[in-house]
């Protein structure tokens, strides 16, 4: 996005020249995570949030790639919202090592001084972000499920759950810079991929100094029994409510989830009936999710439940009551008994 019109206001050149970026805290960065040679979905979600925030305050979005032979991934970052991609390549960055990655990112931050730095709240991000915040002597907002801006002071506001999701805190880092936050995977929508977007790739050098990696990666390709996809990361979620009436009705939800390649969840009513565990509850006091598809079966849809899937891309509701609250927030509302509709869906999927 072109912000050249800001030149008249600030009497500064708004072009993406690295030498000028370092003169003050400006722009929003996303530290990319690379898994098996590809950008993680959590990185792309963070890029979408960075794009939204940058458009509000009129700055550029930077993607930061650390690795060895990763320059080609820059185009993917452009497609999801980046204006500029900084690429730091070195054999020592070919695999994640806390010491070398912290040193490399700190070196870039101290040189170019971003205003906001976002990382995914993945295993890597949760390890790297606090190390980086301590190194830079700044604050960190962890496991954010929502981001916004205080426009009066250009403060990043991060909201995260506490007490197992029973409460939510929104905090800011009013003085230290950059403002660093980690974003909970699955809590944000995956942005639209615009393959026509382009930007500038800048190869940068980082001084790793005395930083050395101490981890030994034994076998990155070892076979393992993968755990079930957690609810927060599931792309398809089929949710049950009391409207299913009994365990036989809930069994249909399990069959539909399996047919769609998704996971099973439910309302607190389904939990009270003993059909799901506490970890499967969607809504306030449960999980906040952002799947590509959310199918609500026999769920009335009070505000406490709908809050949990408000960022879902497509919501399908099956309920016999056309005036149920869930029908008003659904993209597709099917009026009918879920115990009759689901078998028809299973038959269609099998065909």
Secondary structure as GFF3:
##gff-version 3
##sequence-region A 1 351
A	DSSP	three_ten_helix	4	6	.	.	.	ID=ss1
A	DSSP	alpha_helix	7	10	.	.	.	ID=ss2
A	DSSP	alpha_helix	18	21	.	.	.	ID=ss3
A	DSSP	beta_strand	28	31	.	.	.	ID=ss4
A	DSSP	beta_strand	34	35	.	.	.	ID=ss5
A	DSSP	beta_strand	38	39	.	.	.	ID=ss6
A	DSSP	alpha_helix	41	57	.	.	.	ID=ss7
A	DSSP	beta_strand	61	67	.	.	.	ID=ss8
A	DSSP	three_ten_helix	71	73	.	.	.	ID=ss9
A	DSSP	alpha_helix	74	79	.	.	.	ID=ss10
A	DSSP	beta_strand	84	89	.	.	.	ID=ss11
A	DSSP	three_ten_helix	91	93	.	.	.	ID=ss12
A	DSSP	alpha_helix	98	112	.	.	.	ID=ss13
A	DSSP	beta_strand	116	120	.	.	.	ID=ss14
A	DSSP	alpha_helix	123	136	.	.	.	ID=ss15
A	DSSP	beta_strand	140	144	.	.	.	ID=ss16
A	DSSP	beta_strand	146	150	.	.	.	ID=ss17
A	DSSP	beta_strand	155	162	.	.	.	ID=ss18
A	DSSP	three_ten_helix	163	165	.	.	.	ID=ss19
A	DSSP	beta_strand	167	171	.	.	.	ID=ss20
A	DSSP	beta_strand	179	183	.	.	.	ID=ss21
A	DSSP	beta_strand	200	203	.	.	.	ID=ss22
A	DSSP	three_ten_helix	231	233	.	.	.	ID=ss23
A	DSSP	beta_strand	236	240	.	.	.	ID=ss24
A	DSSP	three_ten_helix	242	244	.	.	.	ID=ss25
A	DSSP	alpha_helix	247	260	.	.	.	ID=ss26
A	DSSP	beta_strand	263	266	.	.	.	ID=ss27
A	DSSP	alpha_helix	268	272	.	.	.	ID=ss28
A	DSSP	three_ten_helix	278	280	.	.	.	ID=ss29
A	DSSP	beta_strand	293	297	.	.	.	ID=ss30
A	DSSP	alpha_helix	303	306	.	.	.	ID=ss31
A	DSSP	three_ten_helix	307	309	.	.	.	ID=ss32
A	DSSP	beta_strand	314	319	.	.	.	ID=ss33
A	DSSP	alpha_helix	325	329	.	.	.	ID=ss34
A	DSSP	beta_strand	332	335	.	.	.	ID=ss35
A	DSSP	alpha_helix	338	350	.	.	.	ID=ss36
###
